């Protein structure tokens, strides 16, 4: 199983890379967000490899958070790798986490190939999705505030929505602002 690959870009398309490594060129599927971040010829990508009877596909990610999002989304019944890549192309991990936490069906339906039924299924399947998994590297204070408020007995689902609406940046201010909104 391939989990990371490093090499030289031979050809770049919006959602595909031809990456040459040790004399072998592999096709790697990437999101539009990943494609826009690639600015040199030598890169290293985190990989999800999906092997089926008739194919062996590699999906590459510069951002580990995007890979985690992809890996979680493809586990949903009826959502394949191409739909998961469309989600990765449409949303950054933090924006997707906010859409899930806010139960925002309209945002999910914006993804090409996802209709109302699929959007609802995604929201239901990811309702227990840990938003802090995606946001961890982006906002340490968010996670600290979430843990502090959880220790006070508040439900994580409600806290995610409230904290995402807060404007404060540091942990103590986030906790205070969230407590005001919760009361």
N, C-alpha and C positions, 0 to 999 in steps of 0.2 A: 504494500500500500504506500502510495506517495503522499507525504504530508507537507513537504516544502520543496520548491524547485527554484534554482537560480540559473540564470543564463542570459544570453544575448537575444534581443528582439530582432527577428528576421523580417517579420511583417506585422503590422498593427492595423486592425480594423476596429470599428467602434465597440464591438462586443467579443472580439476574438484576438488572440495573440498567437503568433507562430514563434515559439521560443526554442532557440538552439542551445542545448546543453550536452557537453561531452560528445559532440558529433551527431546527436540525434535531435531532430526538430519535432516538437510536440505542439499540438493545437490546444490552447487553453481558453476556456470560456471565461469572460470577465464582465463585470457590470459597467454601465456607463460612468458611474461614479469612480470606479477604479481606473477606468480608461483615461478619465480626465486628469488623474493624479500622476500618471506615468509621464515623466519628462526626460528620461535618458534611456539609453539602449541596454544597459545591464541592470537587471532587476532580480529581486528575490520575492517570491510569492508564497503565501500560505495556500495549501491545496486541499480541496475535497475531491476525492476520486470516487466516481460512481461507475461500477461495473455491472453491466447487464449481459444477457445472453449474446446480444448482437453488437454491443458497444462498450467502450472503455473511455469515459470522458473525464477530463480534468477541469475543475472550476477554481480559478485563482483569485486571490484577495491580497491586496496590500495591507489592509486594515483587519486585524484579528477580530475586532468587534463585528465587522461586516460578515466575516466567515461564520462566527457564532450565530448571527442572525439567519444566514442562509441555511446552516445545518439544522437549526430549530424549525424553520419554515418547511423544509422538505420532508419533515416527519409527519406533517399534516396530511390526512387522507385526501386525495384528489389534487394535491399541490405537487407538481413535479419540479425538476430542476429549472426548466425554462421559465416557469411562473415565479419560482423563487428568485431567479436572476432578474426578472422584471421588477420584482419588489425591491431588490438591491439597487437596481438602476433608478427607481423612482424615489426611494427614501434613503437618507443616511440612517445609520443605526439609531441615533438619538431621536430623530424625527419619527421613525417607525415606532420606537418605544413609547413616545408621547401619544401617537395615534392609538396604540393598543391600550395604554393606560387610560386614555380619554374615551375609549370605546367609540372611536370616530370612524363609523362605517363609510362615510362620504370620502374620506381620504383613502381608505383601502380600495374603494371602487375605482379610484383614479388610475390604478395599476392596469395596464393593458392586459386583457384576458381574464380579469376578475370582475364578475358580476355581483349582484346583491346576495345571492345564496352563498357563493364562495367567500365573500367578504364577511358575512355573518359567521360562517364556519371557522374562518381564520381567527376572528375575534373570540369566539367561544373556545377554540382549541388553545389559544394563547392567553386565556384569561388568567391562568396561573403562571404565565411567563414572567420571570423575574426581570423587571425593568432595570434594576440595579446591575444586572449582568452586563447589559449593553452600555449603561451610562457610567460604569465604574471608572474607567480611565478618563472620562470627560469631566466628572464632577464628584470629587471625593466628599465635599461638603454635603451634597445631596444625600449620599449614602449614610453619612454620619447622622444627619437630621432624621432620616428615615428610621434608623436603628433606635435613636433616642425616643422618637415618638411611638415606635412599636413597643418599647419597653414600658411605656406608660399605658399600654393596653389598647391602642388604636389599631384598626384593621389595616393591613398593608395595602389592599386595593384602594381604599379610600385615601390613604396617605399619599400614594403615588399621584393621584389626581390633584390633590391639594398642593403638594410640593411643586408639581410642575407649573402651577399657576403663580407660585410665589416669585417675587422679584429679587429678594435678598440673595446675597452671594455667600456669606460666611455661615457656618453651622448654627451658631447661637441665634443669629437673626432669622435664619430659615425656620428654626424651631418656634421662635416667638411669633413670626408671621403665620405659620401653619396653625398654631394653637388659637390665634385670634379667629382664623377662618373656620376652625373646627367648633368654636363655641357659638 
